[in-house]
Structure formats: structure tokens, C-alpha cells
Amino acid sequence: MPFSIVTLVKGRKKQLENMLESIRHSSMTPDEVIIVWMEPEKPESRVEDSSLPIKQIYLNDGNLPLSKARNLGFYHTTSETVIFLDVDCLCSPTLLENLTTKLNEGIITSAPARYLPFIPLTGDYTEVEQDACVHPKRTSLPTETLLPYKKFWSLVFALTKNTFDKIGGFDENFTGYGGEDTDFAERFNSKGYGFMFVGDEVLHQYHHKYTPPLNYLREIVENANYFYSKHRYFPMYTWLQTFCKMGYITFDKQRHIFKIMSLPKQKDMDSTLSTLPY
């Protein structure tokens, strides 16, 4: 079955090179890999790989335009089946095969993840998979059966072009990080699409992160308020509560929105830098 892969990247060239290596070791290889760089074109934002058909696109708007970048990547694909794969992912050998062969018009396929505490030197899944761990707060979800739509995540998923078009793609009114994937799940559920995990996995390569994600505070608040205007509940609510307790935001009960009171300084963000792999 012909299929395309879409991935987004900003500043994670080594993770991207490892991801591409894992694709080369897969039981099925894609007809094309669409790489959307969310930064200007320069030597650091380009990869060469003669063994894979790669198309590299640049989207530089100064932010982290996840919705816009996913849509842009999708509209550059030529296959009827599309896999969205996070740049931090390493594919298990039969992942791509299972994602595509288990797919049908009413189903979106996905897969669970385990987490690596480092950026590996290699993208060969078999060499590093013994070092990956399970997220302690993520309960094991069954495979090959429909899952609650709110369990959807955008780390890895496959669908047909027709399904993506009927859902309407990702809402580009979400700017930056947060909420756009939960909105996507709300909309595919409302149209009767289901999703399930296949019996494979990805390994998530380590990257710096903040817990809570103070570096994305503005985007999370703005996107959460926009999400509420569409779906009448707030996503990322634990983070919003934490931001409130830290004094950065407050909840306006009259307008039913979260308001930013102040933005964290770099030293505040540094104090929440997490070394955990998940």
C-alpha cells in the first residue's frame, strides 16, 4: 500500500536523522517523507538521505505553527494514506506496516510510546529499545480495539486523505503549542470516526522540557480559551490550574476565560526544567 509520512521539525536535526534511520529499517518504507521545517532554510535545517524520497518544506513564522505545519505537510503528500510521525519518534520495525494495513476509512490508527532518557547515537530500534521505559502515569491501553477518542494523540497516527479532508484538517486558529490535537479528536469523533492502537510502538527520543511547560504558557492559555469557545470545556486543565497556583494566570469567572497576569522569566523556566524522559 503506497503511503506518505509527514513530520515537523524545529531544531532537532539529530532526532530527525535517527527517525529517518528507523524508517529505513522498517518492513515497509514510504513512497515519500514530507519534512516541514518550522524555521528558515539553512545548513542546520536540511538533511540528506539518498535512500528515502524526501521532500523538505520551510514554514518560518517565528512561532511553533503546529496546525499550519501539519496541514502544509499533508497537502504536499501524493499518497492516499498519510502517517503523521513526530520527529522524536523511532519506529519499531513493523510499525508503519501495521499502521497502514490496519487502517480503514472509518478508523484512525495510532500506537503507544516508550521513552528514552537520551538522544541515541543510532536510529536502529533494535539497538536502543531495551533502554526505553513506560510513562508511569499512562496506563496500558488495549490494541486492535476502538479507544476513547480523548486518548488520541498526535505523536503518531495514520489516516486516509479522504478522512483528513472530511475532518477538515487541523484548525489553524490554534497558534503555537497546545490544544490543536484535542480539537482534532473532538472533530473526528463528531463525524463518527474512531481510532485504535496497533500492536506496535514508537520510542520517544529525549528532549529538554519544562514541567509545567512555562515556556509555552502564553500559547497554552490562548489556545485553551479558544478551545473552550468551540467545545465548552478547557483542555490542558492541570497545567492551567498549576499556572494559576504559581500566580502567572487567573480565571475570569464573568468572562469564563483564563487571563495572563505575568509571564515567567528565564530563571523561572530554568527552575522547572525536567530531566525525566517523559
C-alpha positions, 0 to 999 in steps of 0.5 A: 500500500503506497503511503506518505509520512509527514513530520515537523521539525524545529531544531532537532536535526539529530532526532530527525536523522535517527527517525529517518534511520528507523524508517529505513529499517522498517518492513515497509518504507514510504513512497515519500517523507514530507519534512516541514521545517518550522524555521528558515532554510539553512545548513542546520535545517536540511538533511540528506538521505539518498535512500528515502524520497524526501521532500523538505518544506520551510514554514518560518513564522517565528512561532511553533505553527503546529496546525499550519505545519501539519496541514502544509505537510499533508497537502504536499503528500501524493499518497492516499494514506498519510502517517503523521510521525513526530520527529522524536519518534523511532519506529519499531520495525513493523510499525508503519506496516501495521499502521497502514494495513490496519487502517480503514476509512472509518478508523484512525490508527495510532500506537503507544510510546516508550521513552528514552532518557537520551538522544541515541547515537543510532536510529536502529530500534533494535539497538536502543529499545531495551533502554526505553521505559513506560510513562508511569502515569499512562496506563496500558491501553488495549490494541486492535480495539476502538479507544476513547477518542480523548486518548488520541494523540498526535505523536503518531497516527495514520489516516486516509486523505479522504478522512483528513479532508472530511475532518477538515484538517487541523484548525489553524486558529490554534497558534503555537503549542497546545490544544490543536490535537484535542480539537482534532479528536473532538472533530473526528469523533463528531463525524463518527470516526474512531481510532485504535492502537496497533500492536506496535510502538514508537520510542520517544527520543529525549528532549529538554522540557519544562514541567509545567511547560512555562515556556509555552504558557502564553500559547497554552492559555490562548489556545485553551480559551479558544478551545473552550469557545468551540467545545465548552470545556478547557483542555490542558486543565492541570497545567492551567490550574498549576499556572494559576497556583504559581500566580502567572494566570487567573480565571475570569469567572464573568468572562469564563476565560483564563487571563495572563497576569505575568509571564515567567522569566528565564530563571523561572523556566530554568527552575522547572526544567525536567530531566525525566524522559517523559 
